[in-house]
Amino acid sequence: MIFQKLFHQIPFNVAVIDRNYDVVEANDNLTGYFGDWRNRKCHTVNKKLEKQYKDCHSAEVLKKGEAIIAVGVDQCCRTIICHHDSHSNA
């Protein structure tokens, strides 16, 4: 329970995606910023795109398994800094 409370108090947008790019969890900040994320792909939530885009940092992380920090632009043309990381259950 403490993890959930802390997760939702993070003052940045946090989304957890699976290998199919489905958003499986998001914090309250992201929900307030982008709206409902349930049953949607990360590129649809973050960029309002129907298809994954060419320079998708999440794809790079999932492929290499190494964290990266990238500067990007969200769906409202605001500059964002994203930390992409990969974790497995193994």
Contacts in CASP RR format, 6 or more apart in sequence:
PFRMAT RR
TARGET T0000
AUTHOR 0000-0000-0000
METHOD contacts of the structure
MODEL  1
MIFQKLFHQIPFNVAVIDRNYDVVEANDNLTGYFGDWRNRKCHTVNKKLE
KQYKDCHSAEVLKKGEAIIAVGVDQCCRTIICHHDSHSNA
7 14 0 8 1.000
7 25 0 8 1.000
7 27 0 8 1.000
8 27 0 8 1.000
8 28 0 8 1.000
8 29 0 8 1.000
9 27 0 8 1.000
9 28 0 8 1.000
10 27 0 8 1.000
10 29 0 8 1.000
11 29 0 8 1.000
12 29 0 8 1.000
13 26 0 8 1.000
13 27 0 8 1.000
13 29 0 8 1.000
13 30 0 8 1.000
13 33 0 8 1.000
13 34 0 8 1.000
13 80 0 8 1.000
14 26 0 8 1.000
14 27 0 8 1.000
14 29 0 8 1.000
14 30 0 8 1.000
15 23 0 8 1.000
15 25 0 8 1.000
15 26 0 8 1.000
15 27 0 8 1.000
15 30 0 8 1.000
15 37 0 8 1.000
15 42 0 8 1.000
15 45 0 8 1.000
15 46 0 8 1.000
16 23 0 8 1.000
16 24 0 8 1.000
16 25 0 8 1.000
16 26 0 8 1.000
17 23 0 8 1.000
17 24 0 8 1.000
17 42 0 8 1.000
17 58 0 8 1.000
18 24 0 8 1.000
19 62 0 8 1.000
20 41 0 8 1.000
21 41 0 8 1.000
21 42 0 8 1.000
21 43 0 8 1.000
21 52 0 8 1.000
21 58 0 8 1.000
21 59 0 8 1.000
22 39 0 8 1.000
22 40 0 8 1.000
22 41 0 8 1.000
22 42 0 8 1.000
23 37 0 8 1.000
23 38 0 8 1.000
23 40 0 8 1.000
23 41 0 8 1.000
23 42 0 8 1.000
23 45 0 8 1.000
26 37 0 8 1.000
26 45 0 8 1.000
30 37 0 8 1.000
30 45 0 8 1.000
31 37 0 8 1.000
34 45 0 8 1.000
34 46 0 8 1.000
34 74 0 8 1.000
34 75 0 8 1.000
35 45 0 8 1.000
37 45 0 8 1.000
41 52 0 8 1.000
42 58 0 8 1.000
43 49 0 8 1.000
43 51 0 8 1.000
43 52 0 8 1.000
43 53 0 8 1.000
43 56 0 8 1.000
44 50 0 8 1.000
46 74 0 8 1.000
46 75 0 8 1.000
47 53 0 8 1.000
47 74 0 8 1.000
47 75 0 8 1.000
48 75 0 8 1.000
52 59 0 8 1.000
57 68 0 8 1.000
57 70 0 8 1.000
57 82 0 8 1.000
57 84 0 8 1.000
58 84 0 8 1.000
60 68 0 8 1.000
60 84 0 8 1.000
61 67 0 8 1.000
61 68 0 8 1.000
61 84 0 8 1.000
61 85 0 8 1.000
61 86 0 8 1.000
62 86 0 8 1.000
64 86 0 8 1.000
65 86 0 8 1.000
66 86 0 8 1.000
67 83 0 8 1.000
67 84 0 8 1.000
67 85 0 8 1.000
67 86 0 8 1.000
68 83 0 8 1.000
68 84 0 8 1.000
69 81 0 8 1.000
69 82 0 8 1.000
69 83 0 8 1.000
69 84 0 8 1.000
70 81 0 8 1.000
70 82 0 8 1.000
70 84 0 8 1.000
71 79 0 8 1.000
71 80 0 8 1.000
71 81 0 8 1.000
71 82 0 8 1.000
72 79 0 8 1.000
72 80 0 8 1.000
72 81 0 8 1.000
72 82 0 8 1.000
73 79 0 8 1.000
73 80 0 8 1.000
74 80 0 8 1.000
END
